[in-house]
Amino acid sequence: MEKFMGILLGTLKLFYPLLIASFTLFIYALIKRSWILMLISTILLYPNAWYLSGTPRFPWAIVIPLFQVILAILFYFKKKYHVKLIES
């Protein structure tokens, strides 16, 4: 896992592009209330959070993607419940 993250963030220099893409997709997912986009944002943010959690200043950074997963679950159930109410 460390070797893969080293290639992804170090060799390919994708730290900032992944961070910007994840943040942009997070804002768009909040506006659209889309659980799928929120999960994609989580996947894009995970390498950065994993990398930052290894530093002494940001050991809590690994829980940020968990927050996005919880939001995705809430969006999913809200959408499912909303559709059920419309059909009734």
N, CA, C and O atoms as a CHARMM CRD file, in Angstrom:
* protein
*
  352
    1    1 MET  N      0.82600  -1.18700   0.00000 PROA 1      0.00000
    2    1 MET  CA     0.00000   0.00000   0.00000 PROA 1      0.00000
    3    1 MET  C      0.87500   1.25800   0.00000 PROA 1      0.00000
    4    1 MET  O      0.57900   2.22800  -0.69700 PROA 1      0.00000
    5    2 GLU  N      1.95400   1.23200   0.78700 PROA 2      0.00000
    6    2 GLU  CA     2.83700   2.39500   0.85300 PROA 2      0.00000
    7    2 GLU  C      3.54000   2.63300  -0.48300 PROA 2      0.00000
    8    2 GLU  O      3.76900   3.77400  -0.88500 PROA 2      0.00000
    9    3 LYS  N      3.87400   1.54700  -1.15600 PROA 3      0.00000
   10    3 LYS  CA     4.52800   1.68900  -2.45200 PROA 3      0.00000
   11    3 LYS  C      3.57000   2.29300  -3.47900 PROA 3      0.00000
   12    3 LYS  O      3.96100   3.14500  -4.27700 PROA 3      0.00000
   13    4 PHE  N      2.30700   1.84200  -3.45300 PROA 4      0.00000
   14    4 PHE  CA     1.30900   2.37600  -4.36700 PROA 4      0.00000
   15    4 PHE  C      1.06600   3.86200  -4.10600 PROA 4      0.00000
   16    4 PHE  O      0.99000   4.65900  -5.04100 PROA 4      0.00000
   17    5 MET  N      0.94500   4.22900  -2.82100 PROA 5      0.00000
   18    5 MET  CA     0.73300   5.63700  -2.47300 PROA 5      0.00000
   19    5 MET  C      1.95600   6.47700  -2.82600 PROA 5      0.00000
   20    5 MET  O      1.82500   7.63800  -3.21400 PROA 5      0.00000
   21    6 GLY  N      3.14000   5.89400  -2.69100 PROA 6      0.00000
   22    6 GLY  CA     4.36600   6.60300  -3.07500 PROA 6      0.00000
   23    6 GLY  C      4.40200   6.89900  -4.55600 PROA 6      0.00000
   24    6 GLY  O      4.79900   7.98900  -4.96900 PROA 6      0.00000
   25    7 ILE  N      3.99000   5.93700  -5.35500 PROA 7      0.00000
   26    7 ILE  CA     3.93400   6.15500  -6.80800 PROA 7      0.00000
   27    7 ILE  C      2.86000   7.17500  -7.15100 PROA 7      0.00000
   28    7 ILE  O      3.08500   8.07500  -7.95900 PROA 7      0.00000
   29    8 LEU  N      1.69200   7.03200  -6.53300 PROA 8      0.00000
   30    8 LEU  CA     0.55700   7.90600  -6.83000 PROA 8      0.00000
   31    8 LEU  C      0.84400   9.35400  -6.44300 PROA 8      0.00000
   32    8 LEU  O      0.62200  10.26700  -7.23800 PROA 8      0.00000
   33    9 LEU  N      1.33400   9.56500  -5.22900 PROA 9      0.00000
   34    9 LEU  CA     1.52200  10.92500  -4.73800 PROA 9      0.00000
   35    9 LEU  C      2.92600  11.47100  -5.00200 PROA 9      0.00000
   36    9 LEU  O      3.09700  12.67300  -5.20600 PROA 9      0.00000
   37   10 GLY  N      3.92500  10.59400  -4.99800 PROA 10     0.00000
   38   10 GLY  CA     5.30200  11.05800  -5.16700 PROA 10     0.00000
   39   10 GLY  C      5.75000  11.11000  -6.60800 PROA 10     0.00000
   40   10 GLY  O      6.09800  12.17700  -7.11300 PROA 10     0.00000
   41   11 THR  N      5.74500   9.97500  -7.27400 PROA 11     0.00000
   42   11 THR  CA     6.25500   9.89500  -8.63600 PROA 11     0.00000
   43   11 THR  C      5.34500  10.62700  -9.62200 PROA 11     0.00000
   44   11 THR  O      5.82300  11.39300 -10.46000 PROA 11     0.00000
   45   12 LEU  N      4.04700  10.39500  -9.52200 PROA 12     0.00000
   46   12 LEU  CA     3.10900  11.01900 -10.46100 PROA 12     0.00000
   47   12 LEU  C      2.69400  12.42900 -10.04400 PROA 12     0.00000
   48   12 LEU  O      2.06100  13.14700 -10.81700 PROA 12     0.00000
   49   13 LYS  N      3.05000  12.82200  -8.82400 PROA 13     0.00000
   50   13 LYS  CA     2.74800  14.15700  -8.28600 PROA 13     0.00000
   51   13 LYS  C      1.26200  14.49000  -8.40600 PROA 13     0.00000
   52   13 LYS  O      0.88100  15.51500  -8.97100 PROA 13     0.00000
   53   14 LEU  N      0.44200  13.60800  -7.86500 PROA 14     0.00000
   54   14 LEU  CA    -1.00900  13.78500  -7.93500 PROA 14     0.00000
   55   14 LEU  C     -1.61700  14.27700  -6.62600 PROA 14     0.00000
   56   14 LEU  O     -2.83600  14.22200  -6.46300 PROA 14     0.00000
   57   15 PHE  N     -0.79500  14.75800  -5.68400 PROA 15     0.00000
   58   15 PHE  CA    -1.33600  15.20200  -4.40200 PROA 15     0.00000
   59   15 PHE  C     -2.33000  16.35000  -4.59200 PROA 15     0.00000
   60   15 PHE  O     -3.48300  16.24600  -4.17300 PROA 15     0.00000
   61   16 TYR  N     -1.89400  17.42800  -5.21300 PROA 16     0.00000
   62   16 TYR  CA    -2.77100  18.58900  -5.37500 PROA 16     0.00000
   63   16 TYR  C     -3.89400  18.36600  -6.39100 PROA 16     0.00000
   64   16 TYR  O     -5.01800  18.80000  -6.13800 PROA 16     0.00000
   65   17 PRO  N     -3.64300  17.71100  -7.52300 PROA 17     0.00000
   66   17 PRO  CA    -4.77600  17.45300  -8.42700 PROA 17     0.00000
   67   17 PRO  C     -5.87300  16.59800  -7.78500 PROA 17     0.00000
   68   17 PRO  O     -7.05800  16.85700  -7.99200 PROA 17     0.00000
   69   18 LEU  N     -5.48500  15.58500  -7.01000 PROA 18     0.00000
   70   18 LEU  CA    -6.49400  14.77600  -6.32300 PROA 18     0.00000
   71   18 LEU  C     -7.23400  15.58200  -5.27200 PROA 18     0.00000
   72   18 LEU  O     -8.44100  15.41500  -5.09300 PROA 18     0.00000
   73   19 LEU  N     -6.51700  16.45500  -4.57400 PROA 19     0.00000
   74   19 LEU  CA    -7.13200  17.29300  -3.54800 PROA 19     0.00000
   75   19 LEU  C     -8.13100  18.27000  -4.16400 PROA 19     0.00000
   76   19 LEU  O     -9.23400  18.43900  -3.64400 PROA 19     0.00000
   77   20 ILE  N     -7.75700  18.90400  -5.25400 PROA 20     0.00000
   78   20 ILE  CA    -8.63800  19.86000  -5.92000 PROA 20     0.00000
   79   20 ILE  C     -9.83800  19.15400  -6.52800 PROA 20     0.00000
   80   20 ILE  O    -10.96200  19.64100  -6.40900 PROA 20     0.00000
   81   21 ALA  N     -9.62200  18.01700  -7.17700 PROA 21     0.00000
   82   21 ALA  CA   -10.72900  17.26900  -7.77400 PROA 21     0.00000
   83   21 ALA  C    -11.68800  16.77100  -6.70300 PROA 21     0.00000
   84   21 ALA  O    -12.90500  16.82000  -6.88700 PROA 21     0.00000
   85   22 SER  N    -11.15800  16.29700  -5.60400 PROA 22     0.00000
   86   22 SER  CA   -12.00400  15.80800  -4.52100 PROA 22     0.00000
   87   22 SER  C    -12.83100  16.92900  -3.90800 PROA 22     0.00000
   88   22 SER  O    -14.02100  16.75000  -3.65000 PROA 22     0.00000
   89   23 PHE  N    -12.21400  18.08400  -3.67100 PROA 23     0.00000
   90   23 PHE  CA   -12.93400  19.20800  -3.09200 PROA 23     0.00000
   91   23 PHE  C    -14.02400  19.71700  -4.03800 PROA 23     0.00000
   92   23 PHE  O    -15.14200  19.99800  -3.60800 PROA 23     0.00000
   93   24 THR  N    -13.69500  19.83200  -5.31500 PROA 24     0.00000
   94   24 THR  CA   -14.67800  20.28600  -6.30300 PROA 24     0.00000
   95   24 THR  C    -15.84700  19.31200  -6.39500 PROA 24     0.00000
   96   24 THR  O    -17.00600  19.72700  -6.42400 PROA 24     0.00000
   97   25 LEU  N    -15.54700  18.04200  -6.43900 PROA 25     0.00000
   98   25 LEU  CA   -16.60100  17.03200  -6.51300 PROA 25     0.00000
   99   25 LEU  C    -17.41000  16.97500  -5.22400 PROA 25     0.00000
  100   25 LEU  O    -18.60900  16.69800  -5.26500 PROA 25     0.00000
  101   26 PHE  N    -16.78000  17.23000  -4.08400 PROA 26     0.00000
  102   26 PHE  CA   -17.48800  17.27800  -2.81300 PROA 26     0.00000
  103   26 PHE  C    -18.52200  18.40400  -2.80300 PROA 26     0.00000
  104   26 PHE  O    -19.66500  18.19800  -2.39500 PROA 26     0.00000
  105   27 ILE  N    -18.12200  19.58600  -3.25000 PROA 27     0.00000
  106   27 ILE  CA   -19.05400  20.72200  -3.30300 PROA 27     0.00000
  107   27 ILE  C    -20.18900  20.43800  -4.27400 PROA 27     0.00000
  108   27 ILE  O    -21.34900  20.71800  -3.96900 PROA 27     0.00000
  109   28 TYR  N    -19.87200  19.88700  -5.43300 PROA 28     0.00000
  110   28 TYR  CA   -20.90500  19.55900  -6.42600 PROA 28     0.00000
  111   28 TYR  C    -21.85300  18.48300  -5.89800 PROA 28     0.00000
  112   28 TYR  O    -23.05700  18.54900  -6.14500 PROA 28     0.00000
  113   29 ALA  N    -21.33200  17.50200  -5.18000 PROA 29     0.00000
  114   29 ALA  CA   -22.16500  16.44500  -4.60000 PROA 29     0.00000
  115   29 ALA  C    -23.07800  17.00800  -3.51700 PROA 29     0.00000
  116   29 ALA  O    -24.21800  16.56600  -3.37500 PROA 29     0.00000
  117   30 LEU  N    -22.58800  17.97600  -2.75600 PROA 30     0.00000
  118   30 LEU  CA   -23.44100  18.61800  -1.75900 PROA 30     0.00000
  119   30 LEU  C    -24.58900  19.38200  -2.42000 PROA 30     0.00000
  120   30 LEU  O    -25.72600  19.33400  -1.95000 PROA 30     0.00000
  121   31 ILE  N    -24.29000  20.07100  -3.49000 PROA 31     0.00000
  122   31 ILE  CA   -25.32300  20.83500  -4.19800 PROA 31     0.00000
  123   31 ILE  C    -26.35800  19.90000  -4.81000 PROA 31     0.00000
  124   31 ILE  O    -27.56000  20.13900  -4.69500 PROA 31     0.00000
  125   32 LYS  N    -25.89500  18.83600  -5.45800 PROA 32     0.00000
  126   32 LYS  CA   -26.78700  17.88700  -6.12900 PROA 32     0.00000
  127   32 LYS  C    -27.38300  16.84000  -5.18400 PROA 32     0.00000
  128   32 LYS  O    -28.32600  16.14000  -5.55000 PROA 32     0.00000
  129   33 ARG  N    -26.83300  16.73200  -3.96800 PROA 33     0.00000
  130   33 ARG  CA   -27.23600  15.70600  -2.99800 PROA 33     0.00000
  131   33 ARG  C    -27.09400  14.30200  -3.60600 PROA 33     0.00000
  132   33 ARG  O    -27.98700  13.46200  -3.49500 PROA 33     0.00000
  133   34 SER  N    -25.96200  14.08300  -4.23900 PROA 34     0.00000
  134   34 SER  CA   -25.69900  12.82300  -4.92100 PROA 34     0.00000
  135   34 SER  C    -24.78100  11.94700  -4.08200 PROA 34     0.00000
  136   34 SER  O    -23.66800  12.34800  -3.74400 PROA 34     0.00000
  137   35 TRP  N    -25.24600  10.76300  -3.75100 PROA 35     0.00000
  138   35 TRP  CA   -24.43200   9.85800  -2.94900 PROA 35     0.00000
  139   35 TRP  C    -23.31700   9.23800  -3.78300 PROA 35     0.00000
  140   35 TRP  O    -22.25100   8.92800  -3.25300 PROA 35     0.00000
  141   36 ILE  N    -23.54800   9.05600  -5.07100 PROA 36     0.00000
  142   36 ILE  CA   -22.51900   8.46600  -5.93600 PROA 36     0.00000
  143   36 ILE  C    -21.33700   9.42800  -6.08500 PROA 36     0.00000
  144   36 ILE  O    -20.18200   9.01600  -5.97800 PROA 36     0.00000
  145   37 LEU  N    -21.62600  10.69600  -6.32900 PROA 37     0.00000
  146   37 LEU  CA   -20.55100  11.68200  -6.45600 PROA 37     0.00000
  147   37 LEU  C    -19.79600  11.85500  -5.14400 PROA 37     0.00000
  148   37 LEU  O    -18.59100  12.10300  -5.14200 PROA 37     0.00000
  149   38 MET  N    -20.50900  11.72300  -4.03400 PROA 38     0.00000
  150   38 MET  CA   -19.85700  11.83800  -2.72500 PROA 38     0.00000
  151   38 MET  C    -18.89200  10.67200  -2.51200 PROA 38     0.00000
  152   38 MET  O    -17.80600  10.86100  -1.96500 PROA 38     0.00000
  153   39 LEU  N    -19.27700   9.47700  -2.93700 PROA 39     0.00000
  154   39 LEU  CA   -18.37000   8.33200  -2.80200 PROA 39     0.00000
  155   39 LEU  C    -17.15700   8.46600  -3.71900 PROA 39     0.00000
  156   39 LEU  O    -16.05000   8.08100  -3.34400 PROA 39     0.00000
  157   40 ILE  N    -17.36000   9.00600  -4.91200 PROA 40     0.00000
  158   40 ILE  CA   -16.22700   9.23600  -5.81200 PROA 40     0.00000
  159   40 ILE  C    -15.27400  10.26000  -5.20000 PROA 40     0.00000
  160   40 ILE  O    -14.05500  10.10700  -5.27300 PROA 40     0.00000
  161   41 SER  N    -15.83400  11.29400  -4.60200 PROA 41     0.00000
  162   41 SER  CA   -15.01300  12.29200  -3.91700 PROA 41     0.00000
  163   41 SER  C    -14.22400  11.65800  -2.77600 PROA 41     0.00000
  164   41 SER  O    -13.06400  12.00400  -2.55000 PROA 41     0.00000
  165   42 THR  N    -14.85000  10.73600  -2.06300 PROA 42     0.00000
  166   42 THR  CA   -14.17300  10.03400  -0.97100 PROA 42     0.00000
  167   42 THR  C    -12.99500   9.21900  -1.49100 PROA 42     0.00000
  168   42 THR  O    -11.91500   9.23000  -0.90100 PROA 42     0.00000
  169   43 ILE  N    -13.20500   8.52700  -2.58000 PROA 43     0.00000
  170   43 ILE  CA   -12.14100   7.71000  -3.16500 PROA 43     0.00000
  171   43 ILE  C    -10.97500   8.58300  -3.61400 PROA 43     0.00000
  172   43 ILE  O     -9.81400   8.20500  -3.45700 PROA 43     0.00000
  173   44 LEU  N    -11.28400   9.75200  -4.17300 PROA 44     0.00000
  174   44 LEU  CA   -10.21800  10.65300  -4.60600 PROA 44     0.00000
  175   44 LEU  C     -9.47300  11.27800  -3.43000 PROA 44     0.00000
  176   44 LEU  O     -8.28600  11.58500  -3.54100 PROA 44     0.00000
  177   45 LEU  N    -10.15800  11.46600  -2.30900 PROA 45     0.00000
  178   45 LEU  CA    -9.53500  12.09600  -1.14800 PROA 45     0.00000
  179   45 LEU  C     -8.73600  11.11800  -0.29400 PROA 45     0.00000
  180   45 LEU  O     -7.83100  11.53600   0.42800 PROA 45     0.00000
  181   46 TYR  N     -9.04500   9.84500  -0.36100 PROA 46     0.00000
  182   46 TYR  CA    -8.41500   8.86400   0.52400 PROA 46     0.00000
  183   46 TYR  C     -6.88400   8.84800   0.46000 PROA 46     0.00000
  184   46 TYR  O     -6.25200   8.81800   1.51600 PROA 46     0.00000
  185   47 PRO  N     -6.25500   8.86700  -0.72000 PROA 47     0.00000
  186   47 PRO  CA    -4.77400   8.85700  -0.71400 PROA 47     0.00000
  187   47 PRO  C     -4.17100  10.05800   0.01600 PROA 47     0.00000
  188   47 PRO  O     -3.17600   9.91200   0.72500 PROA 47     0.00000
  189   48 ASN  N     -4.76000  11.23200  -0.15100 PROA 48     0.00000
  190   48 ASN  CA    -4.25000  12.41600   0.54000 PROA 48     0.00000
  191   48 ASN  C     -4.45700  12.30500   2.04200 PROA 48     0.00000
  192   48 ASN  O     -3.56600  12.65200   2.81700 PROA 48     0.00000
  193   49 ALA  N     -5.61400  11.82900   2.45700 PROA 49     0.00000
  194   49 ALA  CA    -5.89300  11.67800   3.88800 PROA 49     0.00000
  195   49 ALA  C     -4.96800  10.63700   4.50800 PROA 49     0.00000
  196   49 ALA  O     -4.48700  10.81700   5.62600 PROA 49     0.00000
  197   50 TRP  N     -4.72300   9.56700   3.79400 PROA 50     0.00000
  198   50 TRP  CA    -3.82300   8.52800   4.28700 PROA 50     0.00000
  199   50 TRP  C     -2.40500   9.07300   4.43500 PROA 50     0.00000
  200   50 TRP  O     -1.72200   8.79000   5.41900 PROA 50     0.00000
  201   51 TYR  N     -1.97500   9.84700   3.46300 PROA 51     0.00000
  202   51 TYR  CA    -0.63700  10.44100   3.51500 PROA 51     0.00000
  203   51 TYR  C     -0.52000  11.43000   4.67500 PROA 51     0.00000
  204   51 TYR  O      0.46300  11.39800   5.41500 PROA 51     0.00000
  205   52 LEU  N     -1.50200  12.29700   4.83900 PROA 52     0.00000
  206   52 LEU  CA    -1.45200  13.30800   5.89800 PROA 52     0.00000
  207   52 LEU  C     -1.60500  12.70700   7.29000 PROA 52     0.00000
  208   52 LEU  O     -1.10600  13.27400   8.26200 PROA 52     0.00000
  209   53 SER  N     -2.28100  11.57500   7.40200 PROA 53     0.00000
  210   53 SER  CA    -2.44400  10.96300   8.72200 PROA 53     0.00000
  211   53 SER  C     -1.13000  10.39500   9.25700 PROA 53     0.00000
  212   53 SER  O     -1.01900  10.10500  10.44800 PROA 53     0.00000
  213   54 GLY  N     -0.15500  10.23800   8.40100 PROA 54     0.00000
  214   54 GLY  CA     1.14300   9.74200   8.83000 PROA 54     0.00000
  215   54 GLY  C      2.02500  10.81500   9.44400 PROA 54     0.00000
  216   54 GLY  O      3.06600  10.50200  10.02100 PROA 54     0.00000
  217   55 THR  N      1.62700  12.07400   9.32900 PROA 55     0.00000
  218   55 THR  CA     2.41300  13.15600   9.91900 PROA 55     0.00000
  219   55 THR  C      1.94100  13.42400  11.34400 PROA 55     0.00000
  220   55 THR  O      0.77000  13.20800  11.65400 PROA 55     0.00000
  221   56 PRO  N      2.82700  13.88700  12.20800 PROA 56     0.00000
  222   56 PRO  CA     2.43100  14.13900  13.60000 PROA 56     0.00000
  223   56 PRO  C      1.40700  15.26800  13.76600 PROA 56     0.00000
  224   56 PRO  O      0.64900  15.26700  14.73500 PROA 56     0.00000
  225   57 ARG  N      1.37400  16.21900  12.84700 PROA 57     0.00000
  226   57 ARG  CA     0.44700  17.34500  12.98500 PROA 57     0.00000
  227   57 ARG  C     -0.98600  16.98900  12.62200 PROA 57     0.00000
  228   57 ARG  O     -1.91700  17.60800  13.13700 PROA 57     0.00000
  229   58 PHE  N     -1.18800  16.00900  11.75200 PROA 58     0.00000
  230   58 PHE  CA    -2.52400  15.68500  11.26800 PROA 58     0.00000
  231   58 PHE  C     -2.86900  14.19900  11.40700 PROA 58     0.00000
  232   58 PHE  O     -3.20300  13.56700  10.40400 PROA 58     0.00000
  233   59 PRO  N     -2.80200  13.62100  12.60100 PROA 59     0.00000
  234   59 PRO  CA    -3.14500  12.19900  12.72600 PROA 59     0.00000
  235   59 PRO  C     -4.63900  11.93800  12.54300 PROA 59     0.00000
  236   59 PRO  O     -5.03900  10.80000  12.30200 PROA 59     0.00000
  237   60 TRP  N     -5.45100  12.95800  12.65400 PROA 60     0.00000
  238   60 TRP  CA    -6.90600  12.84100  12.52100 PROA 60     0.00000
  239   60 TRP  C     -7.36900  12.91700  11.06700 PROA 60     0.00000
  240   60 TRP  O     -8.55800  12.74900  10.79700 PROA 60     0.00000
  241   61 ALA  N     -6.47100  13.16200  10.13800 PROA 61     0.00000
  242   61 ALA  CA    -6.85700  13.36400   8.73500 PROA 61     0.00000
  243   61 ALA  C     -7.48700  12.11600   8.12100 PROA 61     0.00000
  244   61 ALA  O     -8.22300  12.22800   7.14100 PROA 61     0.00000
  245   62 ILE  N     -7.22400  10.95500   8.66100 PROA 62     0.00000
  246   62 ILE  CA    -7.76700   9.72600   8.08500 PROA 62     0.00000
  247   62 ILE  C     -9.27900   9.62500   8.28200 PROA 62     0.00000
  248   62 ILE  O     -9.93100   8.85500   7.57700 PROA 62     0.00000
  249   63 VAL  N     -9.85500  10.38300   9.22100 PROA 63     0.00000
  250   63 VAL  CA   -11.30300  10.30000   9.46000 PROA 63     0.00000
  251   63 VAL  C    -12.11100  11.18900   8.52200 PROA 63     0.00000
  252   63 VAL  O    -13.33700  11.07800   8.49200 PROA 63     0.00000
  253   64 ILE  N    -11.47300  12.06200   7.76200 PROA 64     0.00000
  254   64 ILE  CA   -12.20000  12.94700   6.84900 PROA 64     0.00000
  255   64 ILE  C    -12.96700  12.14700   5.78800 PROA 64     0.00000
  256   64 ILE  O    -14.13200  12.45800   5.54200 PROA 64     0.00000
  257   65 PRO  N    -12.36700  11.12400   5.14500 PROA 65     0.00000
  258   65 PRO  CA   -13.16000  10.33900   4.20000 PROA 65     0.00000
  259   65 PRO  C    -14.34200   9.61400   4.86300 PROA 65     0.00000
  260   65 PRO  O    -15.36000   9.36900   4.21500 PROA 65     0.00000
  261   66 LEU  N    -14.20900   9.27600   6.13700 PROA 66     0.00000
  262   66 LEU  CA   -15.31600   8.64600   6.84600 PROA 66     0.00000
  263   66 LEU  C    -16.51300   9.59400   6.93800 PROA 66     0.00000
  264   66 LEU  O    -17.66000   9.16200   6.81600 PROA 66     0.00000
  265   67 PHE  N    -16.25100  10.86500   7.15000 PROA 67     0.00000
  266   67 PHE  CA   -17.29800  11.88000   7.16300 PROA 67     0.00000
  267   67 PHE  C    -18.03200  11.91200   5.82300 PROA 67     0.00000
  268   67 PHE  O    -19.25700  12.03300   5.78800 PROA 67     0.00000
  269   68 GLN  N    -17.29300  11.80500   4.73100 PROA 68     0.00000
  270   68 GLN  CA   -17.91700  11.81200   3.40700 PROA 68     0.00000
  271   68 GLN  C    -18.73800  10.55100   3.17200 PROA 68     0.00000
  272   68 GLN  O    -19.79000  10.61000   2.53500 PROA 68     0.00000
  273   69 VAL  N    -18.27500   9.42000   3.67300 PROA 69     0.00000
  274   69 VAL  CA   -19.04500   8.17600   3.53000 PROA 69     0.00000
  275   69 VAL  C    -20.36400   8.28800   4.29500 PROA 69     0.00000
  276   69 VAL  O    -21.40500   7.84700   3.80700 PROA 69     0.00000
  277   70 ILE  N    -20.32400   8.87000   5.48100 PROA 70     0.00000
  278   70 ILE  CA   -21.55200   9.05800   6.25900 PROA 70     0.00000
  279   70 ILE  C    -22.51800   9.97200   5.51100 PROA 70     0.00000
  280   70 ILE  O    -23.72200   9.71600   5.49000 PROA 70     0.00000
  281   71 LEU  N    -22.00100  11.03600   4.89900 PROA 71     0.00000
  282   71 LEU  CA   -22.86100  11.90600   4.09400 PROA 71     0.00000
  283   71 LEU  C    -23.45900  11.15800   2.90600 PROA 71     0.00000
  284   71 LEU  O    -24.62800  11.35300   2.57500 PROA 71     0.00000
  285   72 ALA  N    -22.66700  10.31000   2.26700 PROA 72     0.00000
  286   72 ALA  CA   -23.17500   9.53000   1.13800 PROA 72     0.00000
  287   72 ALA  C    -24.29300   8.59700   1.58100 PROA 72     0.00000
  288   72 ALA  O    -25.28500   8.44400   0.86900 PROA 72     0.00000
  289   73 ILE  N    -24.14700   7.97400   2.74100 PROA 73     0.00000
  290   73 ILE  CA   -25.19200   7.09700   3.26600 PROA 73     0.00000
  291   73 ILE  C    -26.45500   7.89300   3.56000 PROA 73     0.00000
  292   73 ILE  O    -27.55800   7.44500   3.25100 PROA 73     0.00000
  293   74 LEU  N    -26.30000   9.07000   4.15500 PROA 74     0.00000
  294   74 LEU  CA   -27.46200   9.91400   4.43500 PROA 74     0.00000
  295   74 LEU  C    -28.16100  10.35100   3.14900 PROA 74     0.00000
  296   74 LEU  O    -29.39000  10.34700   3.07600 PROA 74     0.00000
  297   75 PHE  N    -27.37800  10.72600   2.13700 PROA 75     0.00000
  298   75 PHE  CA   -27.97300  11.11100   0.85500 PROA 75     0.00000
  299   75 PHE  C    -28.71000   9.94200   0.22200 PROA 75     0.00000
  300   75 PHE  O    -29.78400  10.12000  -0.35200 PROA 75     0.00000
  301   76 TYR  N    -28.13800   8.74700   0.32400 PROA 76     0.00000
  302   76 TYR  CA   -28.76600   7.56600  -0.26400 PROA 76     0.00000
  303   76 TYR  C    -30.11200   7.27900   0.38900 PROA 76     0.00000
  304   76 TYR  O    -31.10700   7.08000  -0.30800 PROA 76     0.00000
  305   77 PHE  N    -30.15400   7.25700   1.71500 PROA 77     0.00000
  306   77 PHE  CA   -31.40600   6.94700   2.40100 PROA 77     0.00000
  307   77 PHE  C    -32.42300   8.07300   2.27200 PROA 77     0.00000
  308   77 PHE  O    -33.62500   7.81100   2.23000 PROA 77     0.00000
  309   78 LYS  N    -31.96800   9.30800   2.20800 PROA 78     0.00000
  310   78 LYS  CA   -32.89700  10.41500   2.02400 PROA 78     0.00000
  311   78 LYS  C    -33.55200  10.33600   0.64500 PROA 78     0.00000
  312   78 LYS  O    -34.75300  10.56800   0.50800 PROA 78     0.00000
  313   79 LYS  N    -32.76200  10.01100  -0.36700 PROA 79     0.00000
  314   79 LYS  CA   -33.29400   9.89200  -1.71800 PROA 79     0.00000
  315   79 LYS  C    -34.25100   8.70400  -1.81000 PROA 79     0.00000
  316   79 LYS  O    -35.30200   8.80400  -2.44300 PROA 79     0.00000
  317   80 LYS  N    -33.90000   7.59900  -1.19100 PROA 80     0.00000
  318   80 LYS  CA   -34.73500   6.40900  -1.21400 PROA 80     0.00000
  319   80 LYS  C    -36.05300   6.67100  -0.49900 PROA 80     0.00000
  320   80 LYS  O    -37.10800   6.25900  -0.98100 PROA 80     0.00000
  321   81 TYR  N    -36.00900   7.35500   0.65100 PROA 81     0.00000
  322   81 TYR  CA   -37.20900   7.66000   1.41200 PROA 81     0.00000
  323   81 TYR  C    -38.06100   8.68000   0.66800 PROA 81     0.00000
  324   81 TYR  O    -39.28900   8.59000   0.69200 PROA 81     0.00000
  325   82 HSD  N    -37.43500   9.64400   0.01000 PROA 82     0.00000
  326   82 HSD  CA   -38.16300  10.67000  -0.72600 PROA 82     0.00000
  327   82 HSD  C    -38.91500  10.05800  -1.90400 PROA 82     0.00000
  328   82 HSD  O    -40.06300  10.42000  -2.16100 PROA 82     0.00000
  329   83 VAL  N    -38.27600   9.13000  -2.62400 PROA 83     0.00000
  330   83 VAL  CA   -38.91900   8.45900  -3.75100 PROA 83     0.00000
  331   83 VAL  C    -40.09500   7.63200  -3.24100 PROA 83     0.00000
  332   83 VAL  O    -41.14100   7.59300  -3.88900 PROA 83     0.00000
  333   84 LYS  N    -39.94600   6.97400  -2.10300 PROA 84     0.00000
  334   84 LYS  CA   -41.02200   6.16800  -1.54400 PROA 84     0.00000
  335   84 LYS  C    -42.22000   7.03400  -1.18600 PROA 84     0.00000
  336   84 LYS  O    -43.35900   6.61000  -1.38200 PROA 84     0.00000
  337   85 LEU  N    -41.99300   8.23300  -0.66800 PROA 85     0.00000
  338   85 LEU  CA   -43.08000   9.14200  -0.32500 PROA 85     0.00000
  339   85 LEU  C    -43.82500   9.63400  -1.56800 PROA 85     0.00000
  340   85 LEU  O    -45.04500   9.79100  -1.53900 PROA 85     0.00000
  341   86 ILE  N    -43.10800   9.87100  -2.63300 PROA 86     0.00000
  342   86 ILE  CA   -43.73800  10.34500  -3.87300 PROA 86     0.00000
  343   86 ILE  C    -44.61500   9.25800  -4.47400 PROA 86     0.00000
  344   86 ILE  O    -45.70000   9.54800  -4.97900 PROA 86     0.00000
  345   87 GLU  N    -44.16000   8.00800  -4.42600 PROA 87     0.00000
  346   87 GLU  CA   -44.91100   6.90400  -5.00200 PROA 87     0.00000
  347   87 GLU  C    -46.19000   6.59600  -4.20300 PROA 87     0.00000
  348   87 GLU  O    -47.15300   6.07200  -4.76300 PROA 87     0.00000
  349   88 SER  N    -46.20500   6.90900  -2.93000 PROA 88     0.00000
  350   88 SER  CA   -47.36500   6.59600  -2.08700 PROA 88     0.00000
  351   88 SER  C    -48.54600   7.45800  -2.38000 PROA 88     0.00000
  352   88 SER  O    -49.59200   7.30800  -1.74900 PROA 88     0.00000
